[in-house]
Amino acid sequence: MTSLPDLDQMTPEQLRALAAQLMSKVDTMGRKIHRDETIIEQLTHEIAILKRHKFAKRSEQISPAQGSLLDDLLNTDLEAIEAELKALHPAPAQEEPRQQPKRAPLPPQFPRTVVHHEPDNTQCACGCQLQRIGEDVSEKLDYTPGVFTVEQHVRGKWACRQCETLIQAPVPPQVIDKGIPTAGLLAHVMVAKFADHLPLYRQEKIFGRAGLAIPRSTLAQWVGQTGVQLQPLVDALREVVLAQRVVHADEKPVQMLAPGEKKTHRAYVWAYSTTPFSALKAVVYDFSPSRAGEHARNFLGTWNGKLVCDDFAGYKASFELGITEIGCMAHARRKFFDLHVANKSQLAEQALHSIGGLYEVERHAKEMSDEDRWRLRQETAVPIAGKLHEWMLAQRELVPDGSATAKALDYSLKRWVALALPGRWCCAHRQQPDRELDPALGAWALELVICRVAAQRQAGGGDHEPDPVGAHQWA
């Protein structure tokens, strides 16, 4: 242990040297404490985000669909309890009949099977013959799951007995040449697999209960061949989307399993959609084995419009080729939302409030014409954005580098030109593809993804298959 010097025995020069030495140590320790506090704040913020992602809901708003799940369970239980109570204690006759709620009529386009109910004997007790004077009609809703039907195509042969000429109607075109499935059955398999989240091994069991167990390998062949046949539709949809001046883009990871291997690796599905204000509502999906920016460049090709996207580096090369970058305010807002959830930051709360003003403008502009929407954004959104930018610049001077707050501010400030293009305020609401590619993978509209995957396999692009739900469920 170092002994303390006797200040009474030190000369003025020694005291000044000691003071300078101590001040240097204090300055060094101060910088170290400041650096440690920044790292602690950053790690605390990251831990809070990881905990929220693992244990809490990840959505930034309440999902009505999720909230209705509990309501469905409660309604089911209440209805069952009421039915049991009525069976045990029949309700006494009421003096005044209670008004029953009106039931919506069943859709008229549903086919009807008429079942007649008539008395066994139409002879009156007095000996006269009863006359039918009317009828009461009640409708019951029925559903027939998994019923196979067979289309029997009969092509007649016509011959001339004199010249021995033989003619016959041509074979109608089929999705799978010389295959047994109709277009309706193939559509059912595709929608069940990619929209209803039913793997092929489950469909095999469902078909088995209906009376015909179609092997999983056969179903897989049908899916692959149907994807190839649908490829022209995917190409046409891509041309339609890229004919727009503004396109939204986003990408999401999926697990890809190679046949014969037990491990998966991360692949990506890219979504490209029209804007919410476009008269055409269209989304096209593109599967790629990696997140490399070349996949986006290959899809966009020579298109040079305005691309609404996040700050993913894979898009940067496209901006150098003439595409105009438009930032997504939802991604900028998410940085402050995570910061506020993690530590109740007042700065983040103020940023969320200001960005909420932009959201409110967009809500009012949703149903407007393009000209009125542009005018509203110039009069209302541009001033809000200007004040938000000035506030962010001022706050950035007050926060230390490397902190979570600094990162949230830097994300917006470094992309401010893209977030607030003069006169062309970008959509503040959440990106269209981001909604389509939510992590609830079973709800994906992936009918068109497999088309490109199947075509790539058919062209020799490999035998890999994406598994949106896990390797054990991929058929």
LINJOJO-V515850 format. One record per run of one state. SS is the DSSP state (a for helix, b for strand, c for the rest). FROM is the first residue (numbers start at 0). TO is the last residue. Records with the same first field share a line. If there is no record, write none. Layout:
SS = FROM-TO ; FROM-TO
This chain:
c = 0-5 ; 9-10 ; 55-62 ; 88-121 ; 123-127 ; 129-155 ; 159-164 ; 168-181 ; 194-198 ; 209-214 ; 229-229 ; 242-244 ; 257-262 ; 273-281 ; 288-291 ; 300-304 ; 309-311 ; 320-322 ; 327-327 ; 343-344 ; 365-368 ; 396-402 ; 414-414 ; 419-430 ; 436-439 ; 443-447 ; 458-463 ; 467-469 ; 473-474
a = 6-8 ; 11-54 ; 63-87 ; 182-193 ; 199-208 ; 215-228 ; 230-241 ; 292-299 ; 312-319 ; 328-342 ; 345-364 ; 369-395 ; 403-413 ; 415-418 ; 431-435 ; 440-442 ; 448-457 ; 470-472
b = 122-122 ; 128-128 ; 156-158 ; 165-167 ; 245-256 ; 263-272 ; 282-287 ; 305-308 ; 323-326 ; 464-466
